[in-house]
């Protein structure tokens, strides 16, 4: 089991969800993203390896085209994703450049992840980028991925866990619009309590996270539990925390009680 404190973690995958990066309108939350980049840059400057798994491409692409909502048609989804990826990387590049940090884009599909040769290439690329002090920004290649035909990953929570596993990370950090895992749905039960540490993902943990017969899956907690399974089975701790205040990342890395930590399985 990985018993090190959060402050000891050196290779970190940070998953940024759309709810963290954008307003409810779908437009970019400039203040929050600016603060996120500043804090992440500071963590990087402290000597940590940082990999970002970023959502937001479809939303940015839709916004640039003036669409009122994300398209539902697969071909249009792919088109706006292609536009949005360009816009997203342009924003990241400009923001990180202020702190003299170079970023790189890596687009993955499940076909790549399932191919040993491609996996080896991915690992080599990550190691080379880390050696150069670069922050890789990873996303699924939505512009060519077709869920029905290629059985793609489909959501960035699981993608971030797979990236953490392949990159040899010791922490997966998922930033979302929720404070962590609760004993019940806090939206309907004011007595629901946040679970600080999960040592094992039991059927009960899965149930309260949004299994059959509950309403908690609407917040995306089900996919986060799936990510936690991948990460913890690979010996990686995972933290779910709210991304609305990037300054809280400093508290997390000072070992304060933030979010919910899923402890890596014993080996």
Beta strands, then each sheet from edge to edge (+ up, - down):
strand 1: 11-16
strand 2: 49-54
strand 3: 103-108
strand 4: 135-140
strand 5: 171-176
strand 6: 197-198
strand 7: 237-242
strand 8: 260-262
sheet 1: 3+ 4+ 2+ 1+ 5+ 7+ 8- 6-
end
